[in-house]
Amino acid sequence: GVSVQAIRRDGKFIAFPDGGAEIRAGDHLLLCGGSYPLNQLRQWIGQGPQSPVLPLPALKVPVNEALQELLPVDSSRNGDSV
């Protein structure tokens, strides 16, 4: 799935909008999700003028042992970072 993390409208930010938030023409969205759902959404809403997609770097963050126990097992993770 895809979640809207923020909406920029008229120079102001609406952070973490709820499910009832309205998306208007001219809004800029900060979206979070997997690449496939994001591409599907982009095709669906991208019928108008093309908006630039800015690449965001993937970050590796150290995780302490207490938190490590709460994280799901992921074969791509090396155990000391997320």
Backbone as XML, in Angstrom:
<?xml version="1.0"?>
<chain id="A" units="angstrom">
  <residue number="1" name="GLY">
    <atom name="N" x="0.806" y="-1.181" z="0.000"/>
    <atom name="CA" x="0.000" y="0.000" z="0.000"/>
    <atom name="C" x="0.859" y="1.258" z="0.000"/>
  </residue>
  <residue number="2" name="VAL">
    <atom name="N" x="0.185" y="2.348" z="-0.085"/>
    <atom name="CA" x="0.820" y="3.668" z="-0.100"/>
    <atom name="C" x="0.143" y="4.531" z="0.953"/>
  </residue>
  <residue number="3" name="SER">
    <atom name="N" x="0.926" y="5.274" z="1.712"/>
    <atom name="CA" x="0.342" y="6.208" z="2.676"/>
    <atom name="C" x="0.842" y="7.618" z="2.384"/>
  </residue>
  <residue number="4" name="VAL">
    <atom name="N" x="-0.039" y="8.580" z="2.631"/>
    <atom name="CA" x="0.303" y="9.989" z="2.448"/>
    <atom name="C" x="0.897" y="10.486" z="3.759"/>
  </residue>
  <residue number="5" name="GLN">
    <atom name="N" x="2.165" y="10.883" z="3.715"/>
    <atom name="CA" x="2.850" y="11.366" z="4.907"/>
    <atom name="C" x="2.640" y="12.858" z="5.119"/>
  </residue>
  <residue number="6" name="ALA">
    <atom name="N" x="2.477" y="13.596" z="4.018"/>
    <atom name="CA" x="2.271" y="15.045" z="4.119"/>
    <atom name="C" x="1.675" y="15.564" z="2.818"/>
  </residue>
  <residue number="7" name="ILE">
    <atom name="N" x="0.952" y="16.659" z="2.942"/>
    <atom name="CA" x="0.419" y="17.383" z="1.794"/>
    <atom name="C" x="0.942" y="18.807" z="1.897"/>
  </residue>
  <residue number="8" name="ARG">
    <atom name="N" x="1.496" y="19.307" z="0.791"/>
    <atom name="CA" x="1.891" y="20.719" z="0.752"/>
    <atom name="C" x="0.862" y="21.435" z="-0.101"/>
  </residue>
  <residue number="9" name="ARG">
    <atom name="N" x="0.204" y="22.409" z="0.509"/>
    <atom name="CA" x="-0.867" y="23.147" z="-0.157"/>
    <atom name="C" x="-0.712" y="24.621" z="0.156"/>
  </residue>
  <residue number="10" name="ASP">
    <atom name="N" x="-0.657" y="25.433" z="-0.885"/>
    <atom name="CA" x="-0.563" y="26.888" z="-0.727"/>
    <atom name="C" x="0.588" y="27.291" z="0.193"/>
  </residue>
  <residue number="11" name="GLY">
    <atom name="N" x="1.730" y="26.599" z="0.069"/>
    <atom name="CA" x="2.907" y="26.942" z="0.854"/>
    <atom name="C" x="2.882" y="26.442" z="2.285"/>
  </residue>
  <residue number="12" name="LYS">
    <atom name="N" x="1.862" y="25.678" z="2.661"/>
    <atom name="CA" x="1.761" y="25.139" z="4.023"/>
    <atom name="C" x="1.768" y="23.618" z="3.969"/>
  </residue>
  <residue number="13" name="PHE">
    <atom name="N" x="2.218" y="22.994" z="5.063"/>
    <atom name="CA" x="2.259" y="21.543" z="5.149"/>
    <atom name="C" x="1.140" y="21.030" z="6.037"/>
  </residue>
  <residue number="14" name="ILE">
    <atom name="N" x="0.514" y="19.962" z="5.597"/>
    <atom name="CA" x="-0.431" y="19.197" z="6.412"/>
    <atom name="C" x="0.283" y="17.874" z="6.677"/>
  </residue>
  <residue number="15" name="ALA">
    <atom name="N" x="0.794" y="17.707" z="7.893"/>
    <atom name="CA" x="1.566" y="16.512" z="8.227"/>
    <atom name="C" x="0.641" y="15.381" z="8.653"/>
  </residue>
  <residue number="16" name="PHE">
    <atom name="N" x="0.922" y="14.196" z="8.176"/>
    <atom name="CA" x="0.192" y="12.978" z="8.519"/>
    <atom name="C" x="-1.325" y="13.181" z="8.451"/>
  </residue>
  <residue number="17" name="PRO">
    <atom name="N" x="-1.843" y="13.533" z="7.266"/>
    <atom name="CA" x="-3.283" y="13.761" z="7.139"/>
    <atom name="C" x="-4.067" y="12.478" z="7.415"/>
  </residue>
  <residue number="18" name="ASP">
    <atom name="N" x="-5.277" y="12.637" z="7.951"/>
    <atom name="CA" x="-6.097" y="11.454" z="8.225"/>
    <atom name="C" x="-6.758" y="10.968" z="6.937"/>
  </residue>
  <residue number="19" name="GLY">
    <atom name="N" x="-7.450" y="9.842" z="7.026"/>
    <atom name="CA" x="-8.073" y="9.237" z="5.856"/>
    <atom name="C" x="-9.149" y="10.080" z="5.213"/>
  </residue>
  <residue number="20" name="GLY">
    <atom name="N" x="-9.649" y="11.078" z="5.912"/>
    <atom name="CA" x="-10.678" y="11.939" z="5.354"/>
    <atom name="C" x="-10.134" y="13.171" z="4.662"/>
  </residue>
  <residue number="21" name="ALA">
    <atom name="N" x="-8.809" y="13.311" z="4.629"/>
    <atom name="CA" x="-8.205" y="14.497" z="4.011"/>
    <atom name="C" x="-8.492" y="14.511" z="2.511"/>
  </residue>
  <residue number="22" name="GLU">
    <atom name="N" x="-8.736" y="15.684" z="2.001"/>
    <atom name="CA" x="-9.037" y="15.871" z="0.582"/>
    <atom name="C" x="-7.764" y="16.248" z="-0.165"/>
  </residue>
  <residue number="23" name="ILE">
    <atom name="N" x="-7.538" y="15.607" z="-1.303"/>
    <atom name="CA" x="-6.404" y="15.960" z="-2.156"/>
    <atom name="C" x="-6.944" y="16.841" z="-3.266"/>
  </residue>
  <residue number="24" name="ARG">
    <atom name="N" x="-6.341" y="18.005" z="-3.426"/>
    <atom name="CA" x="-6.809" y="18.992" z="-4.400"/>
    <atom name="C" x="-5.789" y="19.170" z="-5.519"/>
  </residue>
  <residue number="25" name="ALA">
    <atom name="N" x="-6.280" y="19.674" z="-6.645"/>
    <atom name="CA" x="-5.384" y="19.991" z="-7.756"/>
    <atom name="C" x="-4.331" y="20.972" z="-7.260"/>
  </residue>
  <residue number="26" name="GLY">
    <atom name="N" x="-3.088" y="20.741" z="-7.607"/>
    <atom name="CA" x="-1.997" y="21.610" z="-7.185"/>
    <atom name="C" x="-1.320" y="21.169" z="-5.905"/>
  </residue>
  <residue number="27" name="ASP">
    <atom name="N" x="-1.914" y="20.215" z="-5.173"/>
    <atom name="CA" x="-1.274" y="19.697" z="-3.961"/>
    <atom name="C" x="-0.003" y="18.937" z="-4.330"/>
  </residue>
  <residue number="28" name="HIS">
    <atom name="N" x="0.979" y="19.018" z="-3.462"/>
    <atom name="CA" x="2.186" y="18.211" z="-3.580"/>
    <atom name="C" x="2.116" y="17.188" z="-2.460"/>
  </residue>
  <residue number="29" name="LEU">
    <atom name="N" x="2.358" y="15.918" z="-2.796"/>
    <atom name="CA" x="2.218" y="14.837" z="-1.828"/>
    <atom name="C" x="3.564" y="14.226" z="-1.489"/>
  </residue>
  <residue number="30" name="LEU">
    <atom name="N" x="3.753" y="13.915" z="-0.210"/>
    <atom name="CA" x="4.881" y="13.109" z="0.227"/>
    <atom name="C" x="4.302" y="11.731" z="0.519"/>
  </residue>
  <residue number="31" name="LEU">
    <atom name="N" x="4.684" y="10.745" z="-0.295"/>
    <atom name="CA" x="4.111" y="9.411" z="-0.209"/>
    <atom name="C" x="5.137" y="8.422" z="0.305"/>
  </residue>
  <residue number="32" name="CYS">
    <atom name="N" x="4.653" y="7.381" z="0.956"/>
    <atom name="CA" x="5.511" y="6.322" z="1.467"/>
    <atom name="C" x="4.897" y="4.988" z="1.058"/>
  </residue>
  <residue number="33" name="GLY">
    <atom name="N" x="5.712" y="4.113" z="0.492"/>
    <atom name="CA" x="5.219" y="2.805" z="0.086"/>
    <atom name="C" x="6.258" y="2.080" z="-0.740"/>
  </residue>
  <residue number="34" name="GLY">
    <atom name="N" x="5.906" y="0.880" z="-1.162"/>
    <atom name="CA" x="6.790" y="0.093" z="-2.003"/>
    <atom name="C" x="6.845" y="0.654" z="-3.412"/>
  </residue>
  <residue number="35" name="SER">
    <atom name="N" x="7.872" y="0.266" z="-4.159"/>
    <atom name="CA" x="8.046" y="0.830" z="-5.499"/>
    <atom name="C" x="6.903" y="0.466" z="-6.434"/>
  </residue>
  <residue number="36" name="TYR">
    <atom name="N" x="6.403" y="-0.764" z="-6.379"/>
    <atom name="CA" x="5.305" y="-1.145" z="-7.272"/>
    <atom name="C" x="4.034" y="-0.347" z="-6.972"/>
  </residue>
  <residue number="37" name="PRO">
    <atom name="N" x="3.561" y="-0.300" z="-5.705"/>
    <atom name="CA" x="2.355" y="0.501" z="-5.443"/>
    <atom name="C" x="2.543" y="1.987" z="-5.749"/>
  </residue>
  <residue number="38" name="LEU">
    <atom name="N" x="3.740" y="2.525" z="-5.493"/>
    <atom name="CA" x="3.982" y="3.937" z="-5.806"/>
    <atom name="C" x="3.920" y="4.185" z="-7.310"/>
  </residue>
  <residue number="39" name="ASN">
    <atom name="N" x="4.484" y="3.273" z="-8.101"/>
    <atom name="CA" x="4.416" y="3.423" z="-9.557"/>
    <atom name="C" x="2.987" y="3.292" z="-10.062"/>
  </residue>
  <residue number="40" name="GLN">
    <atom name="N" x="2.212" y="2.374" z="-9.484"/>
    <atom name="CA" x="0.810" y="2.229" z="-9.869"/>
    <atom name="C" x="0.041" y="3.510" z="-9.566"/>
  </residue>
  <residue number="41" name="LEU">
    <atom name="N" x="0.253" y="4.072" z="-8.382"/>
    <atom name="CA" x="-0.426" y="5.308" z="-8.002"/>
    <atom name="C" x="-0.001" y="6.453" z="-8.912"/>
  </residue>
  <residue number="42" name="ARG">
    <atom name="N" x="1.268" y="6.505" z="-9.222"/>
    <atom name="CA" x="1.762" y="7.569" z="-10.100"/>
    <atom name="C" x="1.087" y="7.498" z="-11.468"/>
  </residue>
  <residue number="43" name="GLN">
    <atom name="N" x="0.918" y="6.285" z="-11.995"/>
    <atom name="CA" x="0.233" y="6.137" z="-13.279"/>
    <atom name="C" x="-1.230" y="6.559" z="-13.159"/>
  </residue>
  <residue number="44" name="TRP">
    <atom name="N" x="-1.861" y="6.211" z="-12.043"/>
    <atom name="CA" x="-3.278" y="6.508" z="-11.855"/>
    <atom name="C" x="-3.532" y="8.006" z="-11.712"/>
  </residue>
  <residue number="45" name="ILE">
    <atom name="N" x="-2.714" y="8.688" z="-10.902"/>
    <atom name="CA" x="-2.942" y="10.121" z="-10.695"/>
    <atom name="C" x="-2.120" y="10.976" z="-11.642"/>
  </residue>
  <residue number="46" name="GLY">
    <atom name="N" x="-1.200" y="10.356" z="-12.374"/>
    <atom name="CA" x="-0.301" y="11.106" z="-13.239"/>
    <atom name="C" x="-0.871" y="11.407" z="-14.608"/>
  </residue>
  <residue number="47" name="GLN">
    <atom name="N" x="-2.177" y="11.539" z="-14.719"/>
    <atom name="CA" x="-2.793" y="11.838" z="-16.004"/>
    <atom name="C" x="-2.559" y="13.283" z="-16.422"/>
  </residue>
  <residue number="48" name="GLY">
    <atom name="N" x="-2.230" y="14.146" z="-15.451"/>
    <atom name="CA" x="-1.987" y="15.559" z="-15.729"/>
    <atom name="C" x="-0.525" y="15.797" z="-16.053"/>
  </residue>
  <residue number="49" name="PRO">
    <atom name="N" x="-0.065" y="17.028" z="-15.860"/>
    <atom name="CA" x="1.339" y="17.358" z="-16.129"/>
    <atom name="C" x="2.283" y="16.509" z="-15.278"/>
  </residue>
  <residue number="50" name="GLN">
    <atom name="N" x="3.391" y="16.111" z="-15.859"/>
    <atom name="CA" x="4.374" y="15.299" z="-15.147"/>
    <atom name="C" x="5.006" y="16.085" z="-14.013"/>
  </residue>
  <residue number="51" name="SER">
    <atom name="N" x="5.048" y="15.472" z="-12.869"/>
    <atom name="CA" x="5.733" y="16.047" z="-11.716"/>
    <atom name="C" x="7.050" y="15.317" z="-11.544"/>
  </residue>
  <residue number="52" name="PRO">
    <atom name="N" x="8.077" y="16.008" z="-11.109"/>
    <atom name="CA" x="9.357" y="15.325" z="-10.913"/>
    <atom name="C" x="9.286" y="14.364" z="-9.733"/>
  </residue>
  <residue number="53" name="VAL">
    <atom name="N" x="9.963" y="13.241" z="-9.872"/>
    <atom name="CA" x="10.098" y="12.288" z="-8.780"/>
    <atom name="C" x="11.527" y="12.417" z="-8.289"/>
  </residue>
  <residue number="54" name="LEU">
    <atom name="N" x="11.669" y="12.791" z="-7.036"/>
    <atom name="CA" x="13.001" y="13.001" z="-6.469"/>
    <atom name="C" x="13.487" y="11.719" z="-5.824"/>
  </residue>
  <residue number="55" name="PRO">
    <atom name="N" x="14.689" y="11.257" z="-6.176"/>
    <atom name="CA" x="15.209" y="10.043" z="-5.558"/>
    <atom name="C" x="15.577" y="10.309" z="-4.097"/>
  </residue>
  <residue number="56" name="LEU">
    <atom name="N" x="15.231" y="9.374" z="-3.240"/>
    <atom name="CA" x="15.593" y="9.467" z="-1.830"/>
    <atom name="C" x="16.548" y="8.329" z="-1.513"/>
  </residue>
  <residue number="57" name="PRO">
    <atom name="N" x="17.650" y="8.611" z="-0.841"/>
    <atom name="CA" x="18.608" y="7.548" z="-0.539"/>
    <atom name="C" x="18.075" y="6.611" z="0.535"/>
  </residue>
  <residue number="58" name="ALA">
    <atom name="N" x="18.452" y="5.341" z="0.429"/>
    <atom name="CA" x="18.150" y="4.377" z="1.486"/>
    <atom name="C" x="19.216" y="4.541" z="2.561"/>
  </residue>
  <residue number="59" name="LEU">
    <atom name="N" x="18.790" y="4.605" z="3.796"/>
    <atom name="CA" x="19.719" y="4.811" z="4.904"/>
    <atom name="C" x="19.839" y="3.551" z="5.739"/>
  </residue>
  <residue number="60" name="LYS">
    <atom name="N" x="21.035" y="3.252" z="6.179"/>
    <atom name="CA" x="21.248" y="2.167" z="7.131"/>
    <atom name="C" x="21.391" y="2.795" z="8.507"/>
  </residue>
  <residue number="61" name="VAL">
    <atom name="N" x="20.582" y="2.313" z="9.431"/>
    <atom name="CA" x="20.543" y="2.883" z="10.766"/>
    <atom name="C" x="20.903" y="1.794" z="11.770"/>
  </residue>
  <residue number="62" name="PRO">
    <atom name="N" x="21.856" y="2.052" z="12.667"/>
    <atom name="CA" x="22.185" y="1.054" z="13.685"/>
    <atom name="C" x="20.983" y="0.797" z="14.595"/>
  </residue>
  <residue number="63" name="VAL">
    <atom name="N" x="20.832" y="-0.465" z="14.990"/>
    <atom name="CA" x="19.712" y="-0.855" z="15.844"/>
    <atom name="C" x="20.278" y="-1.501" z="17.100"/>
  </residue>
  <residue number="64" name="ASN">
    <atom name="N" x="19.794" y="-1.050" z="18.274"/>
    <atom name="CA" x="20.288" y="-1.660" z="19.504"/>
    <atom name="C" x="19.647" y="-3.036" z="19.707"/>
  </residue>
  <residue number="65" name="GLU">
    <atom name="N" x="20.208" y="-3.843" z="20.594"/>
    <atom name="CA" x="19.754" y="-5.221" z="20.779"/>
    <atom name="C" x="18.303" y="-5.307" z="21.226"/>
  </residue>
  <residue number="66" name="ALA">
    <atom name="N" x="17.852" y="-4.415" z="22.097"/>
    <atom name="CA" x="16.470" y="-4.454" z="22.583"/>
    <atom name="C" x="15.492" y="-4.258" z="21.430"/>
  </residue>
  <residue number="67" name="LEU">
    <atom name="N" x="15.796" y="-3.343" z="20.540"/>
    <atom name="CA" x="14.931" y="-3.101" z="19.392"/>
    <atom name="C" x="15.036" y="-4.235" z="18.384"/>
  </residue>
  <residue number="68" name="GLN">
    <atom name="N" x="16.216" y="-4.799" z="18.231"/>
    <atom name="CA" x="16.443" y="-5.886" z="17.277"/>
    <atom name="C" x="15.486" y="-7.048" z="17.539"/>
  </residue>
  <residue number="69" name="GLU">
    <atom name="N" x="15.209" y="-7.343" z="18.818"/>
    <atom name="CA" x="14.311" y="-8.443" z="19.165"/>
    <atom name="C" x="12.884" y="-8.185" z="18.700"/>
  </residue>
  <residue number="70" name="LEU">
    <atom name="N" x="12.493" y="-6.919" z="18.555"/>
    <atom name="CA" x="11.135" y="-6.575" z="18.157"/>
    <atom name="C" x="10.944" y="-6.522" z="16.647"/>
  </residue>
  <residue number="71" name="LEU">
    <atom name="N" x="12.051" y="-6.447" z="15.897"/>
    <atom name="CA" x="11.962" y="-6.324" z="14.447"/>
    <atom name="C" x="11.693" y="-7.676" z="13.803"/>
  </residue>
  <residue number="72" name="PRO">
    <atom name="N" x="10.940" y="-7.694" z="12.687"/>
    <atom name="CA" x="10.710" y="-8.959" z="11.983"/>
    <atom name="C" x="12.007" y="-9.461" z="11.358"/>
  </residue>
  <residue number="73" name="VAL">
    <atom name="N" x="12.093" y="-10.769" z="11.184"/>
    <atom name="CA" x="13.266" y="-11.366" z="10.564"/>
    <atom name="C" x="13.248" y="-11.008" z="9.084"/>
  </residue>
  <residue number="74" name="ASP">
    <atom name="N" x="14.384" y="-10.551" z="8.592"/>
    <atom name="CA" x="14.505" y="-10.151" z="7.189"/>
    <atom name="C" x="15.834" y="-10.685" z="6.675"/>
  </residue>
  <residue number="75" name="SER">
    <atom name="N" x="15.792" y="-11.554" z="5.687"/>
    <atom name="CA" x="17.016" y="-12.187" z="5.201"/>
    <atom name="C" x="17.977" y="-11.204" z="4.555"/>
  </residue>
  <residue number="76" name="SER">
    <atom name="N" x="17.484" y="-10.025" z="4.135"/>
    <atom name="CA" x="18.371" y="-9.042" z="3.509"/>
    <atom name="C" x="19.086" y="-8.170" z="4.531"/>
  </residue>
  <residue number="77" name="ARG">
    <atom name="N" x="18.725" y="-8.297" z="5.806"/>
    <atom name="CA" x="19.332" y="-7.467" z="6.847"/>
    <atom name="C" x="20.518" y="-8.208" z="7.449"/>
  </residue>
  <residue number="78" name="ASN">
    <atom name="N" x="21.578" y="-7.508" z="7.748"/>
    <atom name="CA" x="22.775" y="-8.161" z="8.274"/>
    <atom name="C" x="22.795" y="-8.239" z="9.795"/>
  </residue>
  <residue number="79" name="GLY">
    <atom name="N" x="21.745" y="-7.780" z="10.465"/>
    <atom name="CA" x="21.653" y="-7.928" z="11.902"/>
    <atom name="C" x="22.037" y="-6.710" z="12.705"/>
  </residue>
  <residue number="80" name="ASP">
    <atom name="N" x="22.874" y="-5.821" z="12.157"/>
    <atom name="CA" x="23.273" y="-4.655" z="12.939"/>
    <atom name="C" x="22.735" y="-3.352" z="12.372"/>
  </residue>
  <residue number="81" name="SER">
    <atom name="N" x="21.954" y="-3.421" z="11.328"/>
    <atom name="CA" x="21.369" y="-2.204" z="10.784"/>
    <atom name="C" x="20.055" y="-2.537" z="10.100"/>
  </residue>
  <residue number="82" name="VAL">
    <atom name="N" x="19.265" y="-1.484" z="9.849"/>
    <atom name="CA" x="17.964" y="-1.658" z="9.193"/>
    <atom name="C" x="18.044" y="-1.031" z="7.824"/>
  </residue>
</chain>
